[in-house]
Amino acid sequence: MREAGCHGVIFDKDNTLTAPYSDEVHPRLAGSLRRCVETFGAERVAVLSNSAGTPDDPGGVAADALEAALGVHVLRRRHKKPRGIESVQRHFQCDGTALLMVGDRYLTDVVFGNMHGMLTVHTQQLTTEGDNRVAQAMRRAEDWLVARYPPLPSAT
């Protein structure tokens, strides 16, 4: 990805890098996260969570703990995805078009990346264990919609 012009990677947290509500990188992904940091540098890899680093995280306590556990920056912002591009622009010093957004949710992670010209990677959720019911229901609805209405071919 770096050789193709990607200047940084943004990861969602829950069910993308960690199990829901955990600060530890999921064991299956530890090597991948390490290689990503080695490739791009820790300053070019960040987490954009809808919990840690948001108004739901008073004082940034969860964001601080997540940074310590993962070794990458957690972006702080006032709005949840798909809003909140300002923190990405400040951290990466770019508009987002040369970034990669990786996440397990279409209506938060993929929409956020697509709204800002990023390459997006939709992942399967890591686990259903401990996942909140609203997120589970939304994921099922999103998956159904995407299966029913596939994206239009790009005009390249």
Long-range contacts (C-beta under 8 A, 24 or more apart in sequence): 1-39, 1-100, 1-119, 2-39, 2-40, 5-98, 6-40, 6-98, 6-99, 6-100, 6-119, 7-40, 7-44, 7-92, 7-94, 7-98, 7-99, 8-40, 8-44, 8-45, 8-46, 8-92, 8-94, 8-98, 8-99, 8-100, 9-36, 9-40, 9-44, 9-45, 9-46, 9-99, 9-100, 9-102, 10-45, 10-46, 10-47, 10-48, 10-75, 10-88, 10-99, 10-100, 10-101, 10-102, 10-113, 10-118, 11-45, 11-46, 11-47, 11-48, 11-72, 11-102, 11-103, 12-47, 12-48, 12-49, 12-50, 12-81, 12-101, 12-102, 12-103, 12-104, 12-105, 12-108, 12-109, 13-47, 13-48, 13-49, 13-50, 13-51, 13-52, 13-66, 13-74, 14-49, 14-50, 14-51, 14-104, 14-131, 14-135, 15-104, 15-105, 15-125, 15-126, 15-127, 15-131, 15-135, 16-102, 16-103, 16-104, 16-109, 16-123, 16-126, 17-47, 17-70, 18-126, 19-126, 19-127, 19-129, 19-130, 20-127, 20-129, 20-130, 20-131, 20-132, 20-135, 21-51, 21-130, 22-130, 23-62, 23-65, 23-66, 23-68, 23-69, 23-70, 24-69, 25-69, 25-70, 26-126, 26-127, 28-126, 29-126, 33-70, 33-72, 37-71, 37-72, 42-71, 42-72, 42-73, 43-73, 44-92, 45-72, 45-73, 46-72, 46-73, 46-74, 46-75, 46-88, 46-91, 46-92, 47-72, 47-73, 47-74, 47-75, 48-75, 48-77, 48-81, 48-84, 48-87, 48-88, 48-101, 48-112, 49-74, 50-80, 50-81, 50-108, 53-77, 53-87, 54-78, 54-79, 54-80, 80-108, 81-108, 81-109, 81-111, 81-112, 82-107, 82-108, 82-111, 82-112, 82-115, 83-112, 84-112, 85-112, 85-115, 85-116, 88-116, 104-139, 105-135, 105-138, 105-139, 105-142, 106-142, 106-143, 106-145, 106-146, 107-138, 107-142
